[in-house]
Amino acid sequence: MKNYLSKKAREIIPYTAGEQPADRKYVKLNTNENPYPPSPNALRAYREYDFSALKLYPPLRMDGLRKAIAAAEGVREENVFCGNGSDEILAFCFPAFFDPDGKGVAFADITYSFYPVFCDFFNIPTHIVPLEEDFTLDLSKLAAAEAQGVVLANPNAPTGMGIPLSEMEAFVAKNDRIVIVDEAYMPFFGESAVPLTEKYGNLLVVKTFSKGYSLAGIRCGYAIGDKALISGLERCRDSFNSYPVDGVCQAVCAAAISDAAYYAEKNALVISERERLERELPLRGFTVLPSRANFVFAKHAVKDGKEIYLALRERGVLVRHFEKPRISDFNRITVGSASENDALLAALDDLLKN
């Protein structure tokens, strides 16, 4: 049969999301979802939504959602861009700020694995900066890369390690180029670079409702930055899809981000459970990197990462394993609820004794 696919569609290696198996019920600790439900205010906004409005296109400017985000983040509405999940916004960033015939983009060798996929898709040259032996990122090496700009996840994925705000500001201040900071896991760290966006016109901060706001299933994210950067994202979005965020999503997310007290309480529980895992896993022979996210990155002294991943899967617990250089001995383990973490530790105790 004739192959009708383009060369790109035939050859590109897509991003691989965490598995979502349906063969049995699992304790699901592999995709970094929040174990707690969304805010009651968000659920109320959903129940009270006028679904007859779905016959119309959603609000194009997303004023209600952008106003709520701006109020929560302490910025102006003109500095807020919304999209269908932070992944879509990150995708827009690559054609918006980097040229196929330019100097490209720099990022770490161990980081969110969608970045190289975006580069391949948009034909953007890449500059890979290896993490140090302890998995920290030397920002001076990132700054030294001959690139149009940089993208970095803070906290990083899959390591979970964070860069303090003071170090981030020093880095941004020294760079006369675009700096994109992917803060998907910032609700569990609390040192967001958003306050720096009014001071530095080269800084764009990308966030999501998936993690800290327990809304992974609704698909919404946002970016904050100088008006000129937001304009670049809007131009790319409107060349692809002018209505990416549906009306229900806008209403639910506006209500969610306005309920800071609820999420502060729930995310504090996640942090507490993260600290518990950081205490318990070393007692079972694991090395655990210092995490500032809602997951931990751990390797065992004796058993390899894939062996542990498969053994846990057999016992009904899903974690994320990456068959990649430098990290194949590790597993990324989402911080679940207390009962989910109990199940994880029990499964580990069982497989380690055997």
VEXFI-591491 format. One line per 10 residues: number of its first residue (from 1); their letters; for each residue x, y, z of N, C-alpha, C. Coordinates in steps of 0.05 Angstrom, whole numbers, plus 5000, padded with zeros to 4 digits. Layout:
<logus>
NUM = a = X Y Z X Y Z X Y Z ~ ...
</logus>
This chain:
<logus>
1 = mknylskkar = 5017 4976 5000 5000 5000 5000 5018 5025 5000 ~ 5010 5045 4985 5025 5070 4983 5025 5084 5010 ~ 5048 5095 5018 5050 5109 5043 5044 5139 5038 ~ 5022 5148 5050 5014 5176 5045 5025 5195 5067 ~ 5040 5185 5085 5050 5202 5107 5073 5219 5097 ~ 5076 5242 5109 5099 5260 5103 5124 5247 5115 ~ 5146 5257 5106 5171 5248 5118 5173 5253 5148 ~ 5163 5276 5157 5163 5282 5185 5146 5263 5201 ~ 5121 5258 5191 5104 5239 5205 5115 5211 5205 ~ 5130 5203 5185 5142 5177 5184 5166 5174 5204
11 = eiipytageq = 5181 5196 5207 5207 5194 5220 5208 5205 5248 ~ 5189 5223 5255 5191 5235 5282 5185 5215 5304 ~ 5199 5217 5326 5194 5200 5349 5178 5216 5369 ~ 5152 5210 5372 5135 5226 5390 5141 5223 5419 ~ 5131 5242 5435 5133 5240 5464 5117 5216 5473 ~ 5127 5202 5493 5113 5179 5504 5102 5186 5532 ~ 5076 5187 5533 5063 5193 5559 5063 5169 5577 ~ 5058 5174 5603 5057 5152 5622 5034 5133 5615 ~ 5038 5108 5620 5018 5088 5612 4992 5092 5628 ~ 4970 5085 5615 4943 5087 5627 4929 5060 5623
21 = padrkyvkln = 4939 5039 5636 4928 5012 5631 4900 5008 5642 ~ 4885 4991 5629 4858 4985 5638 4853 4956 5644 ~ 4875 4940 5647 4872 4912 5651 4865 4905 5679 ~ 4870 4923 5698 4863 4919 5726 4863 4945 5740 ~ 4856 4946 5765 4857 4970 5781 4884 4973 5794 ~ 4897 4995 5789 4924 5000 5799 4924 5023 5820 ~ 4944 5022 5837 4952 5046 5852 4969 5062 5833 ~ 4959 5084 5823 4970 5098 5800 4989 5120 5809 ~ 5015 5114 5809 5035 5133 5818 5056 5137 5795 ~ 5046 5140 5771 5064 5142 5748 5061 5167 5731
31 = tnenpyppsp = 5040 5183 5735 5037 5206 5718 5033 5232 5733 ~ 5040 5232 5758 5042 5257 5774 5016 5272 5777 ~ 4994 5258 5777 4968 5271 5783 4967 5277 5813 ~ 4951 5297 5820 4946 5304 5848 4927 5283 5860 ~ 4932 5272 5883 4915 5252 5894 4889 5263 5906 ~ 4887 5289 5908 4863 5301 5921 4845 5314 5900 ~ 4819 5316 5905 4800 5326 5885 4803 5356 5881 ~ 4792 5366 5860 4792 5395 5855 4777 5410 5876 ~ 4781 5436 5877 4767 5454 5896 4737 5451 5893 ~ 4722 5452 5916 4693 5452 5914 4682 5475 5897
41 = nalrayreyd = 4697 5497 5897 4689 5520 5880 4690 5513 5850 ~ 4711 5498 5843 4714 5489 5815 4691 5470 5808 ~ 4685 5451 5826 4663 5433 5821 4636 5447 5819 ~ 4633 5468 5835 4608 5484 5834 4606 5498 5808 ~ 4628 5509 5798 4628 5523 5772 4620 5505 5750 ~ 4629 5480 5752 4621 5460 5732 4591 5454 5733 ~ 4581 5449 5757 4553 5442 5760 4535 5465 5751 ~ 4544 5489 5756 4527 5513 5750 4531 5524 5722 ~ 4549 5512 5707 4554 5522 5680 4530 5519 5662 ~ 4525 5540 5646 4502 5540 5627 4510 5524 5602
51 = fsalklyppl = 4504 5498 5602 4513 5481 5580 4499 5488 5554 ~ 4477 5503 5554 4465 5512 5529 4484 5531 5514 ~ 4504 5542 5528 4523 5560 5515 4543 5545 5498 ~ 4543 5518 5500 4562 5503 5484 4556 5504 5454 ~ 4533 5514 5447 4527 5517 5418 4543 5540 5406 ~ 4554 5557 5423 4570 5580 5415 4600 5574 5419 ~ 4617 5588 5404 4645 5586 5410 4651 5598 5437 ~ 4672 5589 5450 4679 5599 5477 4690 5628 5474 ~ 4690 5642 5497 4701 5670 5496 4729 5670 5485 ~ 4732 5685 5463 4758 5685 5449 4781 5696 5465
61 = rmdglrkaia = 4776 5718 5480 4798 5730 5495 4801 5717 5522 ~ 4782 5701 5530 4784 5686 5556 4787 5706 5579 ~ 4773 5728 5578 4777 5749 5598 4772 5740 5626 ~ 4751 5724 5631 4745 5715 5658 4768 5699 5670 ~ 4778 5680 5654 4800 5663 5663 4825 5679 5667 ~ 4831 5696 5647 4856 5711 5649 4855 5731 5672 ~ 4832 5742 5678 4829 5760 5701 4834 5745 5727 ~ 4823 5721 5729 4827 5705 5754 4856 5697 5757 ~ 4869 5689 5735 4898 5682 5737 4914 5706 5744 ~ 4908 5729 5732 4923 5754 5738 4921 5761 5767
71 = aaegvreenv = 4897 5759 5778 4892 5765 5806 4908 5747 5824 ~ 4908 5721 5818 4921 5701 5835 4952 5704 5833 ~ 4962 5712 5810 4991 5714 5806 5002 5742 5810 ~ 4985 5762 5814 4994 5789 5819 5005 5802 5795 ~ 4993 5797 5771 5003 5810 5747 4979 5822 5732 ~ 4984 5834 5709 4962 5846 5693 4951 5825 5673 ~ 4926 5829 5665 4914 5810 5647 4929 5809 5620 ~ 4940 5831 5612 4955 5832 5586 4980 5815 5587 ~ 4988 5806 5611 5012 5790 5614 5006 5760 5617 ~ 4981 5752 5611 4972 5725 5615 4963 5713 5588
81 = fcgngsdeil = 4973 5689 5582 4965 5674 5559 4955 5647 5568 ~ 4933 5638 5557 4921 5612 5564 4921 5592 5541 ~ 4924 5567 5547 4924 5547 5527 4914 5520 5537 ~ 4912 5501 5518 4901 5475 5524 4922 5458 5537 ~ 4928 5463 5562 4949 5450 5577 4976 5464 5572 ~ 4994 5461 5591 5020 5474 5588 5036 5462 5565 ~ 5030 5437 5558 5044 5425 5535 5039 5441 5509 ~ 5014 5449 5505 5007 5464 5481 5022 5491 5482 ~ 5023 5504 5505 5036 5530 5507 5066 5526 5502 ~ 5078 5506 5513 5106 5500 5508 5111 5495 5478
91 = afcfpaffdp = 5092 5481 5465 5095 5476 5436 5095 5502 5421 ~ 5077 5521 5428 5077 5547 5415 5103 5563 5419 ~ 5115 5558 5442 5140 5573 5449 5162 5568 5428 ~ 5163 5544 5417 5186 5537 5400 5185 5552 5373 ~ 5162 5553 5359 5161 5570 5335 5160 5600 5342 ~ 5150 5607 5365 5147 5635 5372 5174 5648 5378 ~ 5193 5633 5390 5218 5645 5400 5244 5634 5388 ~ 5242 5613 5371 5266 5601 5360 5262 5597 5330 ~ 5284 5601 5315 5283 5598 5286 5297 5573 5276 ~ 5285 5559 5256 5298 5535 5246 5326 5541 5235
101 = dgkgvafadi = 5331 5565 5225 5357 5572 5215 5373 5589 5234 ~ 5364 5589 5260 5377 5606 5280 5396 5589 5297 ~ 5402 5600 5321 5421 5586 5339 5408 5565 5357 ~ 5381 5564 5356 5367 5543 5370 5363 5548 5399 ~ 5357 5526 5414 5349 5528 5442 5366 5509 5458 ~ 5373 5517 5482 5389 5501 5501 5372 5490 5523 ~ 5376 5465 5531 5363 5453 5554 5380 5430 5564 ~ 5372 5420 5587 5388 5398 5600 5384 5372 5586 ~ 5404 5354 5590 5401 5327 5579 5380 5310 5593 ~ 5377 5315 5619 5356 5300 5634 5336 5321 5643
111 = tysfypvfcd = 5314 5322 5629 5293 5341 5635 5267 5331 5622 ~ 5247 5348 5620 5221 5340 5608 5226 5331 5579 ~ 5219 5307 5573 5226 5295 5547 5209 5305 5524 ~ 5191 5323 5528 5176 5336 5506 5193 5357 5492 ~ 5213 5369 5506 5229 5390 5494 5243 5382 5468 ~ 5257 5359 5468 5270 5351 5442 5249 5343 5421 ~ 5226 5334 5429 5205 5327 5410 5196 5353 5396 ~ 5191 5374 5411 5183 5400 5399 5205 5409 5380 ~ 5230 5407 5388 5252 5415 5370 5251 5400 5344 ~ 5247 5374 5346 5246 5358 5321 5222 5366 5304
121 = ffnipthivp = 5200 5370 5317 5175 5377 5302 5178 5404 5287 ~ 5190 5423 5300 5192 5450 5289 5219 5455 5276 ~ 5236 5435 5275 5263 5437 5262 5280 5458 5276 ~ 5280 5458 5302 5296 5478 5318 5322 5464 5326 ~ 5345 5477 5321 5370 5465 5330 5371 5464 5361 ~ 5384 5444 5371 5385 5439 5400 5414 5441 5411 ~ 5416 5450 5436 5441 5450 5450 5436 5436 5477 ~ 5447 5413 5481 5442 5397 5504 5464 5401 5525 ~ 5455 5409 5549 5474 5415 5571 5471 5392 5592 ~ 5492 5376 5596 5489 5354 5615 5486 5364 5644
131 = leedftldls = 5469 5351 5659 5467 5356 5687 5493 5347 5700 ~ 5499 5357 5724 5523 5348 5738 5519 5320 5749 ~ 5540 5308 5760 5538 5281 5770 5517 5277 5791 ~ 5512 5299 5807 5491 5297 5828 5464 5306 5817 ~ 5461 5309 5791 5436 5316 5777 5428 5345 5781 ~ 5445 5362 5792 5439 5391 5792 5445 5402 5765 ~ 5433 5426 5759 5438 5440 5734 5457 5463 5739 ~ 5480 5463 5726 5498 5486 5728 5489 5508 5709 ~ 5476 5528 5721 5465 5549 5704 5485 5564 5688 ~ 5510 5565 5697 5531 5579 5682 5537 5564 5656
141 = klaaaeaqgv = 5534 5538 5656 5538 5522 5631 5515 5526 5612 ~ 5491 5528 5623 5468 5534 5606 5470 5562 5594 ~ 5480 5581 5610 5484 5608 5600 5505 5609 5578 ~ 5524 5591 5579 5546 5592 5560 5539 5580 5533 ~ 5516 5566 5531 5508 5553 5506 5502 5575 5485 ~ 5512 5571 5461 5507 5589 5439 5480 5584 5427 ~ 5459 5595 5439 5432 5590 5431 5415 5616 5431 ~ 5393 5615 5417 5374 5638 5418 5362 5642 5446 ~ 5359 5620 5460 5347 5621 5486 5348 5594 5500 ~ 5336 5592 5523 5337 5568 5539 5309 5561 5549
151 = vlanpnaptg = 5305 5535 5554 5281 5526 5568 5289 5508 5590 ~ 5278 5512 5614 5285 5495 5636 5261 5491 5654 ~ 5259 5466 5664 5237 5460 5682 5246 5464 5711 ~ 5229 5478 5726 5236 5483 5754 5210 5481 5771 ~ 5209 5460 5788 5228 5438 5792 5231 5422 5766 ~ 5254 5409 5764 5260 5394 5741 5244 5367 5741 ~ 5240 5357 5717 5228 5331 5714 5247 5314 5696 ~ 5253 5290 5703 5241 5274 5725 5256 5274 5751 ~ 5276 5292 5754 5292 5290 5779 5278 5302 5803 ~ 5260 5322 5798 5246 5336 5820 5262 5357 5834
161 = mgiplsemea = 5287 5362 5826 5304 5382 5839 5297 5410 5831 ~ 5299 5429 5850 5291 5456 5845 5314 5476 5845 ~ 5310 5498 5831 5329 5521 5831 5317 5543 5847 ~ 5331 5553 5868 5320 5575 5885 5316 5600 5868 ~ 5297 5616 5877 5289 5640 5862 5313 5659 5859 ~ 5330 5662 5880 5352 5680 5878 5371 5672 5855 ~ 5376 5646 5852 5393 5636 5831 5380 5640 5804 ~ 5354 5636 5803 5340 5640 5778 5341 5669 5769 ~ 5338 5687 5787 5339 5716 5780 5367 5723 5769 ~ 5387 5714 5783 5414 5720 5774 5419 5709 5745
171 = fvakndrivi = 5408 5686 5740 5411 5674 5713 5396 5690 5692 ~ 5371 5697 5698 5355 5713 5679 5368 5740 5674 ~ 5377 5753 5695 5389 5779 5692 5413 5780 5674 ~ 5428 5758 5674 5453 5757 5658 5448 5749 5629 ~ 5423 5741 5622 5417 5731 5595 5401 5751 5579 ~ 5413 5760 5557 5398 5778 5539 5386 5761 5517 ~ 5370 5742 5525 5356 5724 5507 5332 5712 5522 ~ 5315 5698 5508 5290 5687 5520 5297 5665 5540 ~ 5285 5667 5563 5287 5646 5583 5259 5636 5589 ~ 5254 5611 5583 5227 5599 5587 5230 5580 5611
181 = vdeaympffg = 5215 5586 5632 5215 5569 5656 5189 5554 5658 ~ 5191 5528 5657 5168 5510 5658 5163 5503 5687 ~ 5142 5515 5699 5137 5512 5728 5113 5493 5733 ~ 5112 5471 5719 5090 5453 5723 5087 5443 5752 ~ 5109 5441 5766 5109 5430 5793 5114 5451 5815 ~ 5112 5476 5807 5118 5498 5826 5100 5498 5851 ~ 5074 5489 5849 5058 5490 5874 5070 5474 5897 ~ 5089 5456 5891 5100 5440 5912 5128 5449 5920 ~ 5136 5472 5909 5162 5484 5914 5159 5512 5926 ~ 5144 5529 5913 5137 5555 5924 5157 5577 5919
191 = esavplteky = 5175 5574 5898 5193 5596 5892 5190 5603 5862 ~ 5166 5611 5855 5159 5618 5828 5174 5642 5818 ~ 5181 5642 5792 5194 5664 5779 5175 5685 5768 ~ 5149 5681 5772 5129 5700 5762 5134 5728 5771 ~ 5141 5734 5796 5146 5762 5804 5169 5775 5788 ~ 5186 5759 5776 5208 5770 5761 5200 5779 5733 ~ 5176 5770 5724 5168 5776 5696 5164 5806 5691 ~ 5157 5821 5712 5153 5850 5709 5179 5865 5707 ~ 5200 5852 5717 5227 5864 5717 5244 5857 5693 ~ 5239 5833 5682 5255 5822 5661 5238 5815 5637
201 = gnllvvktfs = 5241 5830 5615 5225 5826 5591 5232 5801 5575 ~ 5253 5787 5583 5262 5763 5569 5252 5737 5583 ~ 5236 5740 5604 5228 5717 5620 5198 5709 5614 ~ 5194 5684 5608 5167 5673 5605 5164 5650 5624 ~ 5143 5650 5640 5138 5629 5660 5113 5614 5651 ~ 5115 5587 5649 5093 5570 5639 5083 5553 5663 ~ 5057 5553 5667 5045 5537 5689 5022 5520 5679 ~ 5012 5503 5696 4991 5485 5689 4970 5482 5712 ~ 4946 5475 5705 4925 5469 5724 4925 5439 5731 ~ 4942 5423 5718 4941 5394 5720 4951 5384 5747
211 = kgyslagirc = 4972 5396 5758 4985 5385 5782 4974 5398 5807 ~ 4982 5422 5813 4974 5435 5838 4944 5440 5841 ~ 4929 5441 5818 4901 5447 5819 4883 5423 5814 ~ 4895 5399 5813 4880 5374 5811 4861 5374 5786 ~ 4870 5385 5764 4853 5387 5741 4866 5376 5716 ~ 4881 5354 5719 4895 5342 5696 4875 5334 5674 ~ 4851 5327 5681 4832 5318 5662 4818 5339 5646 ~ 4822 5364 5653 4808 5386 5639 4826 5400 5619 ~ 4852 5397 5621 4871 5407 5602 4872 5438 5599 ~ 4886 5450 5617 4889 5479 5616 4916 5487 5628
221 = gyaigdkali = 4929 5507 5615 4954 5518 5625 4955 5547 5619 ~ 4976 5560 5629 4978 5589 5623 5007 5597 5625 ~ 5013 5620 5612 5040 5631 5612 5038 5660 5621 ~ 5059 5669 5634 5060 5697 5643 5087 5709 5634 ~ 5085 5733 5622 5109 5746 5613 5103 5773 5602 ~ 5124 5786 5592 5121 5812 5579 5100 5812 5557 ~ 5087 5834 5552 5066 5835 5532 5076 5827 5504 ~ 5101 5834 5498 5112 5827 5472 5115 5797 5469 ~ 5122 5783 5491 5124 5753 5490 5097 5741 5487 ~ 5077 5752 5502 5050 5742 5500 5039 5745 5471
231 = sglercrdsf = 5046 5768 5459 5037 5773 5431 5048 5751 5412 ~ 5073 5743 5416 5085 5723 5400 5070 5696 5402 ~ 5063 5689 5427 5047 5665 5431 5020 5667 5418 ~ 5007 5690 5420 4981 5693 5408 4982 5691 5378 ~ 5003 5701 5366 5005 5700 5337 5008 5670 5328 ~ 5024 5655 5343 5026 5627 5336 5001 5611 5341 ~ 4988 5617 5364 4962 5603 5369 4942 5609 5348 ~ 4939 5634 5340 4919 5642 5321 4925 5633 5292 ~ 4949 5622 5288 4956 5610 5263 4950 5580 5263 ~ 4941 5571 5286 4935 5542 5289 4906 5538 5298
241 = nsypvdgvcq = 4898 5551 5320 4871 5547 5331 4865 5570 5350 ~ 4846 5587 5342 4840 5611 5358 4823 5605 5382 ~ 4811 5581 5384 4794 5574 5406 4803 5549 5421 ~ 4827 5550 5433 4838 5525 5445 4826 5518 5472 ~ 4816 5538 5487 4807 5532 5515 4776 5534 5515 ~ 4763 5512 5520 4733 5512 5518 4720 5527 5541 ~ 4695 5533 5538 4681 5549 5557 4678 5537 5584 ~ 4674 5511 5586 4672 5497 5611 4699 5499 5626 ~ 4720 5494 5611 4747 5495 5622 4753 5523 5634 ~ 4746 5543 5619 4751 5570 5628 4737 5576 5655
251 = avcaaaisda = 4712 5568 5657 4696 5573 5681 4708 5557 5705 ~ 4714 5532 5701 4724 5514 5722 4751 5524 5732 ~ 4769 5530 5714 4796 5538 5721 4796 5566 5735 ~ 4779 5584 5726 4777 5610 5739 4768 5607 5768 ~ 4749 5588 5773 4740 5583 5800 4762 5570 5817 ~ 4777 5552 5804 4798 5537 5819 4820 5555 5828 ~ 4830 5572 5810 4853 5588 5817 4846 5610 5837 ~ 4820 5615 5840 4811 5635 5860 4808 5623 5888 ~ 4812 5597 5891 4809 5583 5916 4837 5576 5928 ~ 4853 5596 5933 4880 5591 5942 4882 5575 5968
261 = ayyaeknalv = 4864 5581 5987 4865 5568 6013 4861 5538 6011 ~ 4842 5530 5994 4837 5501 5991 4862 5487 5981 ~ 4874 5498 5960 4897 5484 5948 4922 5486 5965 ~ 4925 5507 5980 4947 5509 5999 4946 5486 6019 ~ 4922 5480 6028 4918 5458 6047 4924 5431 6035 ~ 4913 5426 6010 4917 5400 5998 4946 5396 5989 ~ 4958 5416 5978 4986 5413 5969 5005 5411 5992 ~ 4998 5422 6015 5014 5417 6039 5013 5388 6047 ~ 4991 5375 6043 4989 5346 6048 5007 5330 6029 ~ 5008 5339 6004 5026 5326 5985 5055 5329 5994
271 = isererlere = 5062 5353 6002 5090 5358 6011 5096 5341 6035 ~ 5077 5339 6054 5082 5322 6077 5086 5293 6070 ~ 5070 5283 6051 5073 5255 6042 5099 5252 6027 ~ 5107 5272 6012 5133 5271 5997 5156 5267 6017 ~ 5155 5283 6039 5175 5281 6059 5175 5254 6073 ~ 5151 5243 6076 5149 5216 6087 5163 5195 6069 ~ 5159 5197 6043 5172 5178 6025 5202 5183 6025 ~ 5211 5207 6027 5239 5213 6028 5252 5201 6053 ~ 5236 5197 6074 5246 5184 6098 5245 5153 6096 ~ 5223 5143 6085 5218 5114 6084 5234 5100 6063
281 = lplrgftvlp = 5237 5111 6040 5250 5097 6018 5280 5091 6024 ~ 5295 5109 6036 5323 5102 6043 5324 5079 6063 ~ 5304 5076 6080 5304 5053 6099 5302 5026 6084 ~ 5293 5028 6059 5290 5004 6043 5312 5002 6021 ~ 5334 5017 6025 5357 5014 6007 5357 5033 5983 ~ 5340 5053 5983 5338 5071 5960 5354 5097 5965 ~ 5366 5107 5944 5376 5134 5943 5354 5151 5930 ~ 5347 5173 5944 5326 5191 5934 5337 5219 5930 ~ 5333 5229 5906 5342 5256 5900 5324 5276 5916 ~ 5335 5299 5924 5319 5318 5939 5298 5331 5921
291 = sranfvfakh = 5273 5325 5927 5251 5333 5909 5237 5359 5919 ~ 5229 5375 5900 5212 5398 5906 5186 5396 5890 ~ 5180 5372 5880 5157 5368 5863 5137 5349 5877 ~ 5117 5339 5863 5098 5320 5875 5105 5292 5867 ~ 5131 5287 5865 5142 5260 5860 5170 5258 5871 ~ 5180 5234 5873 5207 5229 5881 5221 5212 5860 ~ 5247 5215 5857 5263 5201 5838 5283 5184 5854 ~ 5280 5157 5851 5294 5140 5870 5306 5116 5855 ~ 5330 5107 5865 5342 5083 5855 5351 5066 5878 ~ 5349 5039 5874 5356 5020 5895 5385 5012 5893
301 = avkdgkeiyl = 5396 5005 5916 5424 4998 5918 5431 4972 5904 ~ 5411 4954 5902 5416 4927 5891 5399 4922 5866 ~ 5374 4926 5868 5356 4919 5845 5356 4942 5825 ~ 5355 4935 5799 5355 4957 5779 5327 4968 5776 ~ 5326 4991 5763 5301 5006 5761 5279 4991 5747 ~ 5286 4978 5724 5265 4964 5709 5254 4941 5725 ~ 5271 4927 5739 5263 4904 5756 5243 4913 5777 ~ 5248 4936 5790 5230 4946 5810 5204 4955 5798 ~ 5206 4969 5775 5182 4978 5761 5163 4954 5754 ~ 5175 4933 5743 5159 4910 5735 5148 4895 5759
311 = alrergvlvr = 5164 4893 5780 5155 4879 5804 5132 4894 5818 ~ 5134 4921 5818 5112 4937 5830 5087 4935 5813 ~ 5091 4934 5786 5068 4932 5769 5053 4906 5773 ~ 5068 4884 5777 5055 4858 5783 5039 4859 5809 ~ 5048 4877 5827 5034 4879 5853 5013 4901 5853 ~ 5007 4912 5829 4985 4931 5827 4992 4960 5832 ~ 5018 4966 5831 5027 4994 5836 5043 5003 5811 ~ 5034 5025 5799 5047 5036 5776 5066 5059 5783 ~ 5091 5057 5774 5110 5079 5776 5121 5084 5748 ~ 5137 5105 5744 5147 5111 5717 5177 5104 5715
321 = hfekprisdf = 5183 5087 5695 5211 5080 5690 5220 5091 5663 ~ 5244 5102 5662 5255 5113 5637 5279 5097 5628 ~ 5277 5085 5605 5299 5069 5595 5318 5087 5580 ~ 5332 5104 5595 5349 5125 5583 5376 5125 5597 ~ 5397 5135 5583 5423 5136 5595 5423 5153 5621 ~ 5438 5145 5640 5442 5159 5666 5419 5154 5686 ~ 5395 5148 5677 5373 5147 5695 5358 5120 5694 ~ 5368 5100 5680 5354 5075 5677 5352 5060 5704 ~ 5369 5067 5723 5367 5054 5750 5346 5067 5768 ~ 5335 5089 5759 5316 5104 5775 5287 5098 5767
331 = nritvgsase = 5269 5103 5786 5241 5104 5780 5230 5130 5791 ~ 5212 5142 5776 5198 5166 5785 5172 5157 5798 ~ 5168 5165 5823 5145 5156 5838 5128 5180 5847 ~ 5104 5181 5836 5086 5203 5844 5079 5201 5874 ~ 5077 5223 5887 5068 5224 5915 5038 5221 5915 ~ 5029 5199 5926 5000 5194 5927 4988 5203 5954 ~ 4964 5195 5959 4952 5199 5985 4966 5181 6005 ~ 4959 5185 6031 4972 5168 6051 4967 5139 6046 ~ 4942 5132 6039 4935 5104 6034 4950 5093 6010 ~ 4952 5109 5989 4966 5100 5965 4996 5096 5971
341 = ndallaaldd = 5007 5114 5986 5035 5111 5994 5040 5087 6012 ~ 5020 5081 6029 5021 5057 6045 5022 5032 6027 ~ 5006 5032 6006 5005 5010 5987 5032 5007 5973 ~ 5044 5029 5965 5070 5029 5952 5091 5017 5971 ~ 5092 5026 5995 5113 5016 6014 5108 4987 6021 ~ 5083 4978 6023 5078 4950 6028 5087 4933 6005 ~ 5082 4943 5980 5090 4928 5956 5120 4926 5955 ~ 5134 4948 5962 5163 4947 5962 5174 4928 5983 ~ 5161 4928 6006 5170 4909 6028 5167 4881 6018 ~ 5146 4875 6004 5141 4848 5995 5161 4840 5974
351 = llkn = 5166 4857 5954 5185 4849 5933 5214 4849 5943 ~ 5221 4866 5962 5248 4866 5972 5255 4842 5989 ~ 5235 4832 6004 5240 4808 6020 5242 4783 6003 ~ 5231 4785 5979 5233 4762 5960 5255 4765 5940
</logus>
